[in-house]
Amino acid sequence: MCFYMDANCEMTKVAIVSPDALDFEASWDSVLFLRSQIRFLLMAEHPRPLDLLASEILEGQRTSSDLGQEDAGLIYRAGLISQFELHPMPQQWTAPTNTGRVAIRVGDVVLKRLAQVTAAVVPPGQPLHPVDANYLIIRGLLEPQAWWVAFCLNHTACGDYLLSKSGRGILSRVSLSVLRHWPVQDPPSDFPRLARRLADLLQKRTFLAGRIAALEAEVEAAVAEQMATTAYDDSEQRFAERSWSFFFPAALTDTSWLPLHVAAEYRSAVLRRDRDWQPLFSYLLPDSPSRNRFSRLQEPLPVLRLSDISNVPLVPASVRASIPAQANRVFRDPLQPEEVLLSTLGSSPRVAFAPLSPQPPVYAVDHWERLRFRAHAAAFALILQTGAVTRQLRTLASGSIQQFIRPEDIRRLFLPVLSEETLAQWDRSFRSLCKSWHQTDSDWQAALHEGWQVLFRAFNLSASEAFTRNP
């Protein structure tokens, strides 16, 4: 008999553990047998260790000493993965393919070994670069096996099991030896068809993400070329020094006397003087979205948070409903078509475009500033992501930790003046890609749901075991 006190729910769990299970796991750890739902792993009829299925299981790059300076900047870090997908950085899309041993290859299953354990499958078209030591690479699986292993690893119970087997410490992470000896059940007989469908959809998503990244790079280059012809960089270097002094025109002190804010006003004046950049509000419609918030919420509501936006700057077609912890931080009016959302987090700004009205209606938290442009909203969503804008945003941050931006300060951003033809081309291209992305995403989510259902049936999981902390 095994006892375990769960600190989170203040309950004592009790279970009978057979001698065979103790011998199989070579452990008396109660957490291993109770909190990790070990029967999820032991129900396999003919389990085989993973290292018998894969040609190679290896760790990511431990140090960057063996990589060149450019390669070290292209490495996949722990924050670039979600369930079933890796999310390349912009520079990774255009860099040459890396053929090193710890560089990912098409067909690999990449596992983020830290809690919460997450697995992704590498599709054709994915930028192939090394992963760091926060990852393990499973190489050489057949396609149905790769997707089956990814589904198992993305289930919370399985990740919890591997962490427990590896020994929970200050930094819990899956060990290489535990993963190699992890017993894997063969996928169900009807799973290969679904695996092929998932592989095709992921390849389409990767292709579209690459097209969007290429369009973003085009916009970045055009805006950067304009900024390079101004004195902005020189003034930025001056004001970035630990100590500096400068004489400013009196008009720049009307809003704030803080040196950093006055310096930001000066740099904005430079952009207008040298290239006639215009303030953000001159591109917006006169009627701004209402800033009224909910007073209380008792029913679940689809609320768009910063974490809901991936590397594709697009509002999802649907957002999972939940009851927000602070209703007074949620705008009462739902998102409308053509809105561009800009986060007020100056240290790491994000942008999201809403080409259509999400169904059911989606509501935004007040860390989003909702912008309605007179025209070419999709093009301006791309422009707001450029380095020229994010550098301005960082200088507008206020407060004790200089992290968030006041909504009224966002309208003090200056944007480049571009030809109607250029804006229209970017707008059409991004809208077309957004439409294709939403269509593919709908099919992708349906295929993932079908995959989870296959997994739940294969292991005879109850509803609580199936859906706890899983999609």
C-alpha positions in Angstrom: 0.0 0.0 0.0 1.2 3.5 -0.9 0.3 6.8 0.8 0.9 10.3 -0.6 -0.1 13.7 0.8 -0.8 16.1 -2.1 0.2 19.6 -0.9 -1.8 21.3 -3.5 -5.2 19.9 -2.6 -4.4 18.9 1.0 -5.6 15.3 0.4 -4.1 12.0 1.2 -4.1 9.5 -1.7 -3.9 5.8 -1.1 -3.3 3.1 -3.6 -2.3 -0.6 -3.6 0.9 -1.1 -5.6 1.8 -4.6 -6.7 5.2 -6.1 -6.2 5.5 -6.4 -10.0 5.0 -2.6 -10.3 7.7 -1.9 -7.7 10.1 -4.3 -9.4 9.3 -2.8 -12.8 10.0 0.8 -11.7 12.8 -0.1 -9.3 11.5 2.7 -7.0 9.5 3.2 -3.8 8.7 6.8 -4.6 5.1 7.4 -3.7 4.9 10.4 -6.0 5.8 8.1 -8.9 2.9 5.7 -8.2 0.2 8.2 -7.3 0.7 11.7 -8.6 2.0 10.6 -12.0 -0.9 8.2 -12.6 1.5 5.4 -13.4 -1.1 3.0 -14.7 -1.1 5.3 -17.8 2.3 3.7 -18.6 1.7 0.2 -17.2 -1.4 -0.6 -19.3 0.7 -1.2 -22.4 0.2 -4.8 -23.6 3.7 -5.2 -25.2 5.8 -2.2 -24.2 9.2 -1.7 -25.7 11.9 0.7 -24.5 12.1 3.8 -26.6 15.7 3.2 -27.5 14.7 0.0 -29.4 12.3 2.0 -31.5 14.6 5.0 -32.2 17.9 5.0 -34.0 19.3 7.6 -31.6 18.3 9.6 -28.5 20.6 12.5 -27.6 20.9 15.6 -25.6 20.9 19.1 -27.0 24.0 21.4 -27.1 25.3 21.8 -23.5 27.5 24.8 -24.3 28.0 27.2 -27.2 31.8 26.8 -27.2 31.6 24.3 -30.1 29.4 26.7 -32.1 30.3 29.8 -34.0 29.0 33.1 -32.8 26.3 33.1 -35.5 25.3 29.5 -34.9 25.0 30.2 -31.1 22.5 32.9 -31.9 20.4 30.5 -33.9 20.0 27.7 -31.3 16.5 26.6 -30.2 15.9 27.7 -26.6 13.3 26.3 -24.2 10.8 29.1 -24.9 10.5 28.2 -28.6 8.3 25.1 -28.3 4.6 24.4 -27.7 2.7 21.1 -27.9 3.7 19.4 -31.3 5.4 22.5 -32.7 8.7 24.4 -32.6 8.5 28.2 -33.2 11.6 29.5 -34.9 12.9 33.0 -34.3 12.9 35.4 -37.3 16.6 35.0 -37.9 16.3 31.2 -38.0 14.1 31.3 -41.0 16.7 32.9 -43.3 19.9 31.2 -41.9 21.5 28.3 -43.8 20.7 24.8 -42.7 22.9 23.3 -39.9 24.0 19.7 -40.4 25.5 19.2 -36.9 24.6 16.2 -34.8 22.5 18.2 -32.3 20.8 20.1 -35.1 17.2 18.9 -35.5 16.2 16.9 -38.6 13.0 16.3 -40.3 11.0 13.5 -38.5 12.7 14.1 -35.2 10.7 14.3 -32.0 12.1 17.1 -29.9 11.3 17.0 -26.1 11.6 20.0 -23.8 12.9 18.1 -20.8 11.9 20.7 -18.1 8.5 20.9 -16.5 6.0 21.2 -18.1 7.3 18.5 -20.4 6.5 19.3 -24.1 7.1 17.4 -27.3 7.2 18.6 -30.9 7.6 16.8 -34.3 9.9 18.4 -36.9 8.2 18.7 -40.3 9.7 19.5 -43.7 10.3 23.2 -44.1 11.3 23.7 -40.4 14.6 25.7 -40.0 17.1 23.0 -39.0 19.4 24.4 -36.3 20.8 23.0 -33.0 18.7 22.8 -29.8 20.2 23.6 -26.4 20.5 21.4 -23.3 16.9 22.0 -22.3 15.9 19.6 -25.1 16.3 15.9 -25.9 16.1 14.6 -29.5 14.4 11.3 -30.4 15.6 10.4 -33.9 14.8 7.6 -36.4 11.2 6.8 -35.5 8.7 5.8 -38.1 6.1 8.5 -38.8 3.2 6.9 -36.8 5.6 6.1 -33.9 6.9 9.7 -33.9 3.4 11.2 -33.6 2.3 8.5 -31.0 5.3 9.2 -28.9 4.6 13.0 -29.2 1.0 12.5 -28.0 2.1 10.4 -25.0 4.9 12.8 -24.0 2.5 15.8 -24.2 0.1 14.2 -21.8 0.6 15.6 -18.3 0.7 12.1 -16.6 3.4 10.9 -18.9 5.6 14.0 -18.4 5.0 13.8 -14.6 6.0 10.1 -14.7 9.3 10.8 -16.5 10.2 13.7 -14.2 9.5 11.5 -11.1 11.6 8.6 -12.6 14.4 11.1 -13.2 14.4 12.3 -9.6 12.8 15.6 -8.7 15.3 18.2 -7.6 15.6 22.0 -7.6 15.5 21.9 -11.4 13.3 19.0 -12.4 14.1 17.6 -15.8 13.8 14.4 -17.7 17.1 12.4 -17.8 18.5 10.9 -21.0 18.7 7.4 -19.4 15.1 7.5 -18.2 13.8 8.5 -21.6 15.8 5.8 -23.3 14.2 3.1 -21.1 10.7 4.5 -21.2 8.3 1.7 -22.2 6.2 2.7 -25.2 3.1 0.9 -26.4 2.7 0.5 -30.2 0.1 3.0 -31.7 -3.4 1.6 -32.4 -3.9 0.1 -35.8 -5.9 3.1 -37.1 -3.4 5.7 -36.0 -1.1 5.7 -39.1 -3.8 7.4 -41.2 -4.2 10.1 -38.6 -0.4 10.5 -38.2 -0.2 11.2 -42.0 -2.9 13.8 -41.8 -1.2 15.5 -38.8 2.1 15.5 -40.7 0.5 17.1 -43.7 -1.2 19.8 -41.7 1.9 20.6 -39.7 3.9 20.9 -42.9 1.3 23.4 -44.2 1.4 25.4 -41.0 5.2 25.5 -41.2 5.1 26.7 -44.8 2.6 29.4 -43.9 4.7 30.5 -40.9 7.7 30.7 -43.1 5.8 32.9 -45.7 4.6 35.2 -42.9 8.2 35.4 -41.5 9.5 36.3 -45.0 6.8 39.1 -45.3 7.8 40.4 -41.8 11.4 40.4 -42.9 10.5 42.5 -46.0 8.6 45.0 -43.9 11.5 45.1 -41.3 14.0 45.8 -44.0 12.0 48.6 -45.6 11.3 50.4 -42.3 14.9 49.9 -41.1 16.2 51.5 -44.3 14.2 54.6 -43.6 15.3 54.8 -40.0 19.0 54.4 -41.1 18.8 57.7 -43.0 17.9 59.6 -39.8 20.0 60.6 -36.8 17.9 58.3 -34.5 20.7 55.8 -33.9 23.2 58.6 -33.0 20.9 60.1 -30.4 20.0 56.6 -29.1 23.6 55.8 -28.5 24.2 59.2 -26.7 21.2 58.7 -24.4 22.1 55.0 -23.7 25.3 56.0 -21.9 25.5 55.7 -18.1 25.7 59.5 -17.8 25.0 62.2 -20.3 23.9 65.8 -20.6 22.1 67.5 -23.4 20.1 70.8 -24.1 16.6 70.1 -25.2 14.0 72.5 -26.7 11.6 73.6 -24.0 8.6 72.2 -26.0 9.8 68.7 -25.4 9.3 69.0 -21.6 5.6 69.7 -21.8 4.6 66.1 -21.1 7.3 64.9 -18.7 10.5 66.2 -17.1 12.1 62.8 -16.7 15.3 62.7 -18.7 14.4 59.3 -20.3 11.0 60.6 -21.4 12.4 63.9 -22.8 15.1 61.9 -24.6 12.3 59.8 -26.2 10.5 62.9 -27.3 13.7 64.2 -28.9 14.2 60.9 -30.8 10.6 61.1 -32.1 11.3 64.7 -33.2 14.3 63.4 -35.1 12.2 60.9 -37.0 9.8 63.5 -38.0 12.5 66.1 -38.9 14.6 63.7 -41.0 12.0 61.4 -42.7 8.7 63.1 -41.9 7.4 60.1 -39.8 4.0 60.7 -38.4 2.5 60.0 -34.9 0.4 56.9 -34.6 -2.8 58.7 -33.8 -2.7 60.4 -37.3 -3.3 56.9 -38.9 -6.1 55.9 -36.5 -9.9 56.4 -36.8 -11.2 59.2 -34.5 -13.4 56.9 -32.5 -11.3 54.7 -30.2 -12.7 51.5 -28.7 -14.4 51.8 -25.4 -12.2 51.3 -22.3 -15.0 50.2 -20.1 -14.3 47.0 -18.1 -16.4 44.3 -16.5 -17.1 44.7 -12.8 -17.6 41.0 -12.2 -17.8 37.8 -14.1 -19.5 34.6 -13.0 -19.6 32.7 -16.3 -16.6 31.6 -18.4 -15.6 34.1 -21.1 -13.1 33.8 -24.0 -10.4 36.2 -22.9 -7.4 37.1 -25.1 -4.2 37.2 -23.1 -0.7 38.0 -24.3 0.2 34.3 -24.1 -2.5 33.4 -26.6 -0.5 35.0 -29.4 2.2 32.8 -31.0 4.9 33.8 -33.4 2.1 34.5 -36.0 0.7 37.9 -35.1 -2.9 36.9 -35.5 -5.9 36.8 -33.1 -6.9 33.1 -33.0 -10.2 32.2 -34.6 -11.4 30.9 -31.2 -10.2 31.2 -27.6 -10.9 28.8 -24.7 -13.4 30.3 -22.3 -12.5 30.8 -18.6 -13.4 32.9 -15.7 -10.7 35.6 -15.4 -9.2 36.2 -11.9 -9.7 39.9 -12.3 -12.8 40.9 -14.2 -12.0 44.6 -13.9 -8.9 43.9 -16.1 -11.1 42.8 -19.1 -12.6 45.2 -21.6 -16.4 44.9 -21.8 -16.6 45.4 -25.6 -15.5 42.3 -27.6 -12.9 42.5 -30.4 -14.1 43.8 -33.7 -12.9 43.1 -37.3 -9.9 45.1 -38.5 -8.6 45.8 -34.9 -4.9 45.7 -34.3 -3.8 44.9 -30.8 -0.5 46.2 -29.4 0.6 45.0 -26.0 1.5 47.6 -23.3 4.4 45.4 -22.2 7.3 47.5 -23.3 10.0 45.1 -22.4 8.5 42.4 -24.8 5.8 44.0 -27.1 3.4 41.8 -29.1 1.1 42.6 -31.9 -2.1 40.8 -33.1 -4.4 41.4 -36.0 -8.1 40.5 -36.0 -9.1 40.3 -39.7 -12.5 38.8 -38.7 -14.7 38.9 -35.6 -13.9 35.8 -33.6 -16.8 33.5 -32.8 -17.9 33.3 -30.1 -16.9 36.9 -29.3 -13.5 37.3 -27.7 -12.6 39.9 -25.0 -9.2 41.5 -24.4 -7.4 42.0 -21.2 -6.2 45.6 -20.5 -2.6 44.7 -21.3 -3.7 45.1 -25.0 -4.2 48.5 -26.6 -6.8 48.3 -29.3 -6.1 50.3 -32.4 -8.4 50.9 -35.3 -6.6 52.2 -38.5 -8.2 54.3 -41.2 -6.9 51.9 -43.9 -4.4 49.0 -44.4 -4.7 47.6 -40.9 -3.0 44.4 -41.8 0.1 46.3 -43.1 0.3 48.4 -40.0 0.1 45.3 -37.8 3.4 44.2 -39.5 4.9 47.7 -39.2 4.2 47.8 -35.4 6.4 44.6 -35.1 9.5 46.2 -36.6 12.6 47.0 -34.6 12.1 50.7 -35.3 8.8 50.6 -33.4 9.8 48.3 -30.6 12.8 50.5 -29.8 10.5 53.4 -29.4 8.1 51.4 -27.2 10.9 50.5 -24.8 11.8 54.2 -24.3 8.1 54.9 -23.4 7.9 52.4 -20.6 7.2 54.0 -17.2 6.9 52.9 -13.6 9.4 51.7 -11.0 10.6 48.8 -13.2 10.2 50.6 -16.6 8.2 47.7 -18.0 4.7 48.8 -19.0 3.6 51.6 -21.2 0.6 53.9 -20.5 -2.1 53.6 -23.2 -1.9 57.4 -23.8 1.8 57.1 -24.4 1.4 54.5 -27.1 -0.2 57.1 -29.4 3.0 59.0 -29.2 4.7 56.4 -31.4 6.0 57.6 -34.7 5.5 55.4 -37.8 7.1 55.7 -41.3 5.3 57.3 -44.2 5.1 54.7 -47.0 3.6 54.7 -50.5 0.0 53.6 -50.9 1.2 50.9 -53.3 3.6 49.4 -50.7 1.0 49.5 -47.9 -1.6 47.9 -50.2 0.7 45.1 -51.3 1.7 44.2 -47.7 -2.0 44.4 -46.6 -3.1 42.0 -49.4 -0.3 39.6 -48.7 -0.8 39.4 -45.0 -4.6 39.1 -45.3 -4.2 36.2 -47.7 -1.8 34.4 -45.4 -4.1 35.0 -42.4 -7.0 33.5 -44.3 -4.9 30.4 -45.2 -3.6 30.2 -41.6 -7.1 30.2 -40.0 -8.3 27.5 -42.4 -5.3 25.3 -41.7 -5.5 25.9 -38.0 -9.1 24.8 -37.9 -8.2 21.5 -39.5 -5.1 21.2 -37.3 -7.1 21.6 -34.1 -9.7 19.1 -35.2 -6.9 16.5 -36.0 -5.2 17.1 -32.7 -8.6 16.6 -30.9 -9.0 13.3 -32.8 -5.5 12.3 -31.8 -6.2 12.9 -28.1 -9.4 10.8 -28.3 -7.4 7.9 -29.8 -4.9 8.2 -26.9 -7.6 8.3 -24.2 -9.3 5.2 -25.6 -6.0 3.3 -26.0 -5.2 3.8 -22.3 -8.9 3.7 -21.1 -8.5 7.0 -19.3 -11.4 8.4 -17.3 -12.6 11.9 -18.1 -10.7 13.4 -15.2 -7.5 11.7 -16.2 -7.9 12.5 -19.8 -8.5 16.3 -19.6 -6.6 17.4 -16.5 -4.2 20.1 -17.6 -4.3 18.8 -21.2 -5.9 20.3 -24.4 
